[in-house]
Amino acid sequence: MNTGEINALQEIIDRSRRIVFFGGAGVSTASGIPDFRSADGLYAGESDLSPEMILSKTFFYLQPERFFDYYRKHLLYPDAKPNAAHRKLFELEQADKLRGIVTQNVDGLHKTAGNIRVYELHGNVHENYCMDCNAAYPMEAVLHAEGIPRCRDCGGVIKPNVTLYGEPLEKYVCIGAIREITNADTLIVAGTSLAVEPAASFISHFRGRHFVVLNRDPIPAEEQATLVIHGDAAEVMDRIRVREV
């Protein structure tokens, strides 16, 4: 990235009134959470099975103990804190310029940073529930359990509220996310390869003026973008100044 690209993004943000931020794993790498498809990411793990297989609905039911071992190791980061990208997005929402965050991440860092209008397409690791009595549990109940986490009241399995492969996205989250993207004047896509469906197809609903791609590596969606910045999401967003509407 260079100064000209940052200035161009600043000008777009200054002129925008309904920004929507569509983010993926690259938004949280500066918080110490690895992404999926880089050399050091989740998909480069040591398992003999693919992450898609282990993190699937079928595997959860057939081999729950192995599922939770993998889940605790690769998806739970209790010490992770919001980075500069999360904090800047909170400032933009406070300034009434950001209308919504649509995220593929399950780390919950956007909400931790204070944002309210967050559409978590794949759920949140901080939300867990008993599959029998529906009792709610924090992430720690899964993190510190040995083997399969069980409800202290009824003994049922505690399931993370994350969308596993083979499960549909939550209907009303999708409706809200598509509504915000459709009504946006600026869409910023950051830290995602847009390789996972159906979430990736959401950007087709954008009808606004400025489509910005902010990603470390090139992605096909750049062909449709009005501005492309190759860089780390946290570093780029940290250089943006937030001005009141």
C-alpha atoms as a printed R data frame, in Angstrom:
    type eleno elety resid chain resno       x       y       z
1   ATOM     1    CA   MET     A     1   0.000   0.000   0.000
2   ATOM     2    CA   ASN     A     2   1.108   3.580  -0.557
3   ATOM     3    CA   THR     A     3   0.094   7.055   0.556
4   ATOM     4    CA   GLY     A     4  -1.962   7.624  -2.586
5   ATOM     5    CA   GLU     A     5  -4.086   4.549  -1.890
6   ATOM     6    CA   ILE     A     6  -4.639   5.575   1.734
7   ATOM     7    CA   ASN     A     7  -5.626   9.082   0.639
8   ATOM     8    CA   ALA     A     8  -8.065   7.632  -1.889
9   ATOM     9    CA   LEU     A     9  -9.674   5.466   0.810
10  ATOM    10    CA   GLN     A    10  -9.825   8.448   3.151
11  ATOM    11    CA   GLU     A    11 -11.639  10.499   0.504
12  ATOM    12    CA   ILE     A    12 -14.143   7.693  -0.109
13  ATOM    13    CA   ILE     A    13 -14.855   7.346   3.605
14  ATOM    14    CA   ASP     A    14 -15.190  11.115   4.049
15  ATOM    15    CA   ARG     A    15 -17.811  11.266   1.277
16  ATOM    16    CA   SER     A    16 -19.723   8.152   2.352
17  ATOM    17    CA   ARG     A    17 -22.752   8.072   4.612
18  ATOM    18    CA   ARG     A    18 -23.711   4.384   4.533
19  ATOM    19    CA   ILE     A    19 -20.565   2.284   4.717
20  ATOM    20    CA   VAL     A    20 -20.759  -1.484   5.113
21  ATOM    21    CA   PHE     A    21 -17.650  -3.462   6.045
22  ATOM    22    CA   PHE     A    22 -17.504  -7.090   4.898
23  ATOM    23    CA   GLY     A    23 -14.648  -8.842   6.678
24  ATOM    24    CA   GLY     A    24 -12.937 -12.193   6.879
25  ATOM    25    CA   ALA     A    25 -10.145 -13.887   8.780
26  ATOM    26    CA   GLY     A    26  -7.514 -11.363   7.664
27  ATOM    27    CA   VAL     A    27  -9.181  -8.714   9.818
28  ATOM    28    CA   SER     A    28  -8.264 -10.605  12.996
29  ATOM    29    CA   THR     A    29  -4.717 -11.752  12.244
30  ATOM    30    CA   ALA     A    30  -3.300  -8.659  13.974
31  ATOM    31    CA   SER     A    31  -5.100  -9.877  17.103
32  ATOM    32    CA   GLY     A    32  -3.091 -13.092  17.046
33  ATOM    33    CA   ILE     A    33  -5.753 -15.249  15.388
34  ATOM    34    CA   PRO     A    34  -4.426 -17.112  12.323
35  ATOM    35    CA   ASP     A    35  -6.318 -16.980   9.077
36  ATOM    36    CA   PHE     A    36  -7.401 -20.027   7.078
37  ATOM    37    CA   ARG     A    37  -5.534 -20.216   3.809
38  ATOM    38    CA   SER     A    38  -2.087 -18.703   4.402
39  ATOM    39    CA   ALA     A    39   1.037 -20.804   4.915
40  ATOM    40    CA   ASP     A    40   0.556 -20.609   8.678
41  ATOM    41    CA   GLY     A    41  -3.225 -20.725   8.634
42  ATOM    42    CA   LEU     A    42  -5.764 -23.235   9.827
43  ATOM    43    CA   TYR     A    43  -5.752 -25.127   6.543
44  ATOM    44    CA   ALA     A    44  -2.021 -25.811   6.901
45  ATOM    45    CA   GLY     A    45  -2.614 -27.846  10.060
46  ATOM    46    CA   GLU     A    46  -1.158 -31.169  10.946
47  ATOM    47    CA   SER     A    47  -4.362 -33.208  10.864
48  ATOM    48    CA   ASP     A    48  -4.838 -36.112   8.482
49  ATOM    49    CA   LEU     A    49  -8.330 -34.752   7.819
50  ATOM    50    CA   SER     A    50  -9.221 -31.407   6.278
51  ATOM    51    CA   PRO     A    51 -10.616 -28.600   8.469
52  ATOM    52    CA   GLU     A    52 -13.811 -28.715   6.394
53  ATOM    53    CA   MET     A    53 -14.303 -32.336   7.391
54  ATOM    54    CA   ILE     A    54 -13.498 -31.919  11.093
55  ATOM    55    CA   LEU     A    55 -15.535 -28.722  11.423
56  ATOM    56    CA   SER     A    56 -18.568 -30.253   9.765
57  ATOM    57    CA   LYS     A    57 -21.973 -31.098  11.171
58  ATOM    58    CA   THR     A    58 -21.460 -34.779  10.361
59  ATOM    59    CA   PHE     A    59 -18.103 -34.997  12.144
60  ATOM    60    CA   PHE     A    60 -19.519 -33.168  15.178
61  ATOM    61    CA   TYR     A    61 -22.172 -35.844  15.637
62  ATOM    62    CA   LEU     A    62 -20.030 -38.858  14.741
63  ATOM    63    CA   GLN     A    63 -16.793 -37.960  16.533
64  ATOM    64    CA   PRO     A    64 -17.612 -35.188  19.019
65  ATOM    65    CA   GLU     A    65 -14.559 -35.704  21.238
66  ATOM    66    CA   ARG     A    66 -12.163 -35.302  18.336
67  ATOM    67    CA   PHE     A    67 -14.210 -32.373  17.060
68  ATOM    68    CA   PHE     A    68 -13.865 -30.523  20.378
69  ATOM    69    CA   ASP     A    69 -10.150 -31.255  20.644
70  ATOM    70    CA   TYR     A    70  -9.612 -29.635  17.258
71  ATOM    71    CA   TYR     A    71 -12.086 -26.819  17.933
72  ATOM    72    CA   ARG     A    72 -10.426 -25.810  21.202
73  ATOM    73    CA   LYS     A    73  -6.983 -25.861  19.637
74  ATOM    74    CA   HIS     A    74  -7.733 -23.960  16.437
75  ATOM    75    CA   LEU     A    75 -10.783 -21.752  16.968
76  ATOM    76    CA   LEU     A    76 -10.614 -20.519  20.556
77  ATOM    77    CA   TYR     A    77  -8.323 -17.601  21.409
78  ATOM    78    CA   PRO     A    78  -9.409 -16.340  24.827
79  ATOM    79    CA   ASP     A    79  -6.633 -13.739  25.048
80  ATOM    80    CA   ALA     A    80  -7.333 -12.112  21.667
81  ATOM    81    CA   LYS     A    81  -8.186  -8.410  21.799
82  ATOM    82    CA   PRO     A    82  -9.625  -6.062  19.164
83  ATOM    83    CA   ASN     A    83  -6.952  -4.577  16.907
84  ATOM    84    CA   ALA     A    84  -6.745  -1.250  15.072
85  ATOM    85    CA   ALA     A    85  -9.246  -2.361  12.413
86  ATOM    86    CA   HIS     A    86 -11.878  -3.294  14.996
87  ATOM    87    CA   ARG     A    87 -11.330  -0.048  16.919
88  ATOM    88    CA   LYS     A    88 -11.540   2.106  13.798
89  ATOM    89    CA   LEU     A    89 -14.792   0.470  12.759
90  ATOM    90    CA   PHE     A    90 -16.217   1.287  16.179
91  ATOM    91    CA   GLU     A    91 -15.225   4.927  15.651
92  ATOM    92    CA   LEU     A    92 -16.914   4.927  12.249
93  ATOM    93    CA   GLU     A    93 -20.119   3.539  13.748
94  ATOM    94    CA   GLN     A    94 -20.023   6.148  16.511
95  ATOM    95    CA   ALA     A    95 -19.637   8.834  13.839
96  ATOM    96    CA   ASP     A    96 -22.784   7.443  12.130
97  ATOM    97    CA   LYS     A    97 -20.915   6.607   8.945
98  ATOM    98    CA   LEU     A    98 -20.747   2.823   9.292
99  ATOM    99    CA   ARG     A    99 -24.144   1.190   8.847
100 ATOM   100    CA   GLY     A   100 -23.103  -2.399   9.441
101 ATOM   101    CA   ILE     A   101 -20.360  -4.997   9.730
102 ATOM   102    CA   VAL     A   102 -20.868  -8.299   7.953
103 ATOM   103    CA   THR     A   103 -18.262 -10.744   9.215
104 ATOM   104    CA   GLN     A   104 -17.347 -14.322   8.414
105 ATOM   105    CA   ASN     A   105 -15.307 -14.495  11.633
106 ATOM   106    CA   VAL     A   106 -16.535 -16.254  14.766
107 ATOM   107    CA   ASP     A   107 -14.140 -14.583  17.235
108 ATOM   108    CA   GLY     A   108 -16.627 -11.937  18.407
109 ATOM   109    CA   LEU     A   109 -14.007  -9.167  18.337
110 ATOM   110    CA   HIS     A   110 -16.241  -6.645  16.554
111 ATOM   111    CA   LYS     A   111 -18.746  -6.819  19.399
112 ATOM   112    CA   THR     A   112 -15.941  -6.746  21.968
113 ATOM   113    CA   ALA     A   113 -14.734  -3.520  20.336
114 ATOM   114    CA   GLY     A   114 -18.192  -2.034  20.915
115 ATOM   115    CA   ASN     A   115 -19.891  -2.263  17.532
116 ATOM   116    CA   ILE     A   116 -23.636  -2.891  17.665
117 ATOM   117    CA   ARG     A   117 -24.649  -3.435  14.039
118 ATOM   118    CA   VAL     A   118 -22.711  -6.660  13.520
119 ATOM   119    CA   TYR     A   119 -23.968  -9.517  11.346
120 ATOM   120    CA   GLU     A   120 -22.014 -12.640  12.289
121 ATOM   121    CA   LEU     A   121 -22.662 -14.946   9.351
122 ATOM   122    CA   HIS     A   122 -20.949 -17.943  10.931
123 ATOM   123    CA   GLY     A   123 -21.840 -17.362  14.580
124 ATOM   124    CA   ASN     A   124 -19.766 -16.515  17.641
125 ATOM   125    CA   VAL     A   125 -17.535 -18.731  19.813
126 ATOM   126    CA   HIS     A   126 -18.633 -16.818  22.901
127 ATOM   127    CA   GLU     A   127 -22.186 -18.118  22.498
128 ATOM   128    CA   ASN     A   128 -22.788 -21.772  23.402
129 ATOM   129    CA   TYR     A   129 -25.878 -23.692  24.382
130 ATOM   130    CA   CYS     A   130 -26.965 -27.065  25.748
131 ATOM   131    CA   MET     A   131 -28.483 -29.153  22.992
132 ATOM   132    CA   ASP     A   132 -31.010 -30.668  25.438
133 ATOM   133    CA   CYS     A   133 -32.209 -27.868  27.728
134 ATOM   134    CA   ASN     A   134 -30.912 -24.861  25.734
135 ATOM   135    CA   ALA     A   135 -29.035 -23.395  28.709
136 ATOM   136    CA   ALA     A   136 -26.526 -20.720  27.651
137 ATOM   137    CA   TYR     A   137 -22.806 -21.052  28.356
138 ATOM   138    CA   PRO     A   138 -19.758 -18.821  27.811
139 ATOM   139    CA   MET     A   139 -16.731 -19.836  25.778
140 ATOM   140    CA   GLU     A   140 -14.914 -20.891  28.953
141 ATOM   141    CA   ALA     A   141 -17.354 -23.775  29.451
142 ATOM   142    CA   VAL     A   142 -16.075 -25.315  26.228
143 ATOM   143    CA   LEU     A   143 -12.475 -24.174  26.538
144 ATOM   144    CA   HIS     A   144 -11.858 -25.699  29.970
145 ATOM   145    CA   ALA     A   145 -13.920 -28.863  29.585
146 ATOM   146    CA   GLU     A   146 -12.222 -32.217  29.251
147 ATOM   147    CA   GLY     A   147 -13.416 -34.058  26.177
148 ATOM   148    CA   ILE     A   148 -17.033 -33.289  25.343
149 ATOM   149    CA   PRO     A   149 -18.415 -30.273  27.269
150 ATOM   150    CA   ARG     A   150 -21.555 -31.160  29.198
151 ATOM   151    CA   CYS     A   151 -24.379 -29.105  30.688
152 ATOM   152    CA   ARG     A   152 -24.082 -28.872  34.467
153 ATOM   153    CA   ASP     A   153 -27.878 -29.060  34.804
154 ATOM   154    CA   CYS     A   154 -28.952 -31.891  32.501
155 ATOM   155    CA   GLY     A   155 -25.760 -33.415  31.135
156 ATOM   156    CA   GLY     A   156 -26.518 -32.533  27.528
157 ATOM   157    CA   VAL     A   157 -23.779 -31.674  25.053
158 ATOM   158    CA   ILE     A   158 -22.835 -27.989  24.930
159 ATOM   159    CA   LYS     A   159 -22.691 -26.924  21.285
160 ATOM   160    CA   PRO     A   160 -20.903 -23.784  20.093
161 ATOM   161    CA   ASN     A   161 -23.144 -21.347  18.264
162 ATOM   162    CA   VAL     A   162 -20.995 -21.453  15.137
163 ATOM   163    CA   THR     A   163 -22.066 -22.538  11.675
164 ATOM   164    CA   LEU     A   164 -20.442 -25.859  10.839
165 ATOM   165    CA   TYR     A   165 -19.868 -27.084   7.304
166 ATOM   166    CA   GLY     A   166 -23.137 -28.624   6.179
167 ATOM   167    CA   GLU     A   167 -25.289 -26.289   8.292
168 ATOM   168    CA   PRO     A   168 -27.288 -23.387   6.839
169 ATOM   169    CA   LEU     A   169 -26.577 -19.793   7.776
170 ATOM   170    CA   GLU     A   170 -28.990 -18.196  10.231
171 ATOM   171    CA   LYS     A   171 -31.885 -16.777   8.204
172 ATOM   172    CA   TYR     A   172 -32.396 -13.434   9.928
173 ATOM   173    CA   VAL     A   173 -28.678 -12.660  10.082
174 ATOM   174    CA   CYS     A   174 -28.529 -13.168   6.317
175 ATOM   175    CA   ILE     A   175 -31.572 -10.961   5.739
176 ATOM   176    CA   GLY     A   176 -30.043  -8.159   7.801
177 ATOM   177    CA   ALA     A   177 -26.648  -8.455   6.137
178 ATOM   178    CA   ILE     A   178 -28.086  -8.387   2.610
179 ATOM   179    CA   ARG     A   179 -30.307  -5.424   3.512
180 ATOM   180    CA   GLU     A   180 -27.330  -3.389   4.712
181 ATOM   181    CA   ILE     A   181 -25.189  -4.281   1.688
182 ATOM   182    CA   THR     A   182 -28.034  -3.413  -0.701
183 ATOM   183    CA   ASN     A   183 -28.501   0.011   0.913
184 ATOM   184    CA   ALA     A   184 -24.815   0.859   1.268
185 ATOM   185    CA   ASP     A   185 -23.144   3.652  -0.691
186 ATOM   186    CA   THR     A   186 -19.703   2.141   0.031
187 ATOM   187    CA   LEU     A   187 -18.761  -1.500   0.533
188 ATOM   188    CA   ILE     A   188 -15.339  -2.339   1.964
189 ATOM   189    CA   VAL     A   189 -14.334  -5.983   1.581
190 ATOM   190    CA   ALA     A   190 -11.336  -6.765   3.787
191 ATOM   191    CA   GLY     A   191  -9.268  -9.745   4.844
192 ATOM   192    CA   THR     A   192 -11.149 -12.366   2.850
193 ATOM   193    CA   SER     A   193 -10.579 -14.397  -0.290
194 ATOM   194    CA   LEU     A   194 -14.357 -14.593  -0.816
195 ATOM   195    CA   ALA     A   195 -13.917 -18.317  -1.328
196 ATOM   196    CA   VAL     A   196 -16.681 -19.517   1.015
197 ATOM   197    CA   GLU     A   197 -20.277 -19.668  -0.154
198 ATOM   198    CA   PRO     A   198 -22.961 -18.601   0.357
199 ATOM   199    CA   ALA     A   199 -21.405 -15.682   2.276
200 ATOM   200    CA   ALA     A   200 -19.180 -14.645  -0.629
201 ATOM   201    CA   SER     A   201 -22.156 -14.142  -2.945
202 ATOM   202    CA   PHE     A   202 -23.560 -11.448  -0.649
203 ATOM   203    CA   ILE     A   203 -21.455  -8.765  -2.333
204 ATOM   204    CA   SER     A   204 -23.504  -9.237  -5.524
205 ATOM   205    CA   HIS     A   205 -26.279  -7.286  -3.771
206 ATOM   206    CA   PHE     A   206 -24.169  -4.115  -3.633
207 ATOM   207    CA   ARG     A   207 -25.509  -1.279  -5.796
208 ATOM   208    CA   GLY     A   208 -23.584   1.634  -4.333
209 ATOM   209    CA   ARG     A   209 -20.863   3.865  -5.698
210 ATOM   210    CA   HIS     A   210 -17.612   2.699  -4.111
211 ATOM   211    CA   PHE     A   211 -16.498  -0.923  -3.875
212 ATOM   212    CA   VAL     A   212 -13.194  -1.176  -2.014
213 ATOM   213    CA   VAL     A   213 -11.076  -4.331  -1.716
214 ATOM   214    CA   LEU     A   214  -8.567  -4.330   1.132
215 ATOM   215    CA   ASN     A   215  -6.677  -7.595   1.222
216 ATOM   216    CA   ARG     A   216  -3.128  -8.813   1.614
217 ATOM   217    CA   ASP     A   217  -3.283 -10.989  -1.505
218 ATOM   218    CA   PRO     A   218  -5.047 -10.417  -4.844
219 ATOM   219    CA   ILE     A   219  -8.570 -11.831  -5.183
220 ATOM   220    CA   PRO     A   220 -10.917 -12.136  -8.213
221 ATOM   221    CA   ALA     A   221 -13.332  -9.517  -6.830
222 ATOM   222    CA   GLU     A   222 -10.722  -6.830  -7.513
223 ATOM   223    CA   GLU     A   223 -11.915  -6.740 -11.119
224 ATOM   224    CA   GLN     A   224 -15.133  -5.068  -9.915
225 ATOM   225    CA   ALA     A   225 -13.520  -2.711  -7.386
226 ATOM   226    CA   THR     A   226 -13.181   1.047  -7.596
227 ATOM   227    CA   LEU     A   227 -10.193   0.912  -5.223
228 ATOM   228    CA   VAL     A   228  -7.828  -1.946  -4.384
229 ATOM   229    CA   ILE     A   229  -5.303  -1.861  -1.547
230 ATOM   230    CA   HIS     A   230  -2.963  -4.762  -0.925
231 ATOM   231    CA   GLY     A   231  -2.032  -4.692   2.737
232 ATOM   232    CA   ASP     A   232  -2.940  -5.663   6.273
233 ATOM   233    CA   ALA     A   233  -6.440  -4.564   7.269
234 ATOM   234    CA   ALA     A   234  -5.373  -3.331  10.708
235 ATOM   235    CA   GLU     A   235  -2.470  -1.284   9.330
236 ATOM   236    CA   VAL     A   236  -4.595   0.336   6.635
237 ATOM   237    CA   MET     A   237  -7.583   1.136   8.859
238 ATOM   238    CA   ASP     A   238  -5.298   2.549  11.545
239 ATOM   239    CA   ARG     A   239  -4.224   5.267   9.089
240 ATOM   240    CA   ILE     A   240  -7.790   6.432   8.428
241 ATOM   241    CA   ARG     A   241  -9.098   9.500  10.235
242 ATOM   242    CA   VAL     A   242 -12.736   9.479  11.316
243 ATOM   243    CA   ARG     A   243 -14.631  12.705  10.774
244 ATOM   244    CA   GLU     A   244 -18.159  13.367  11.989
245 ATOM   245    CA   VAL     A   245 -20.960  13.501   9.423
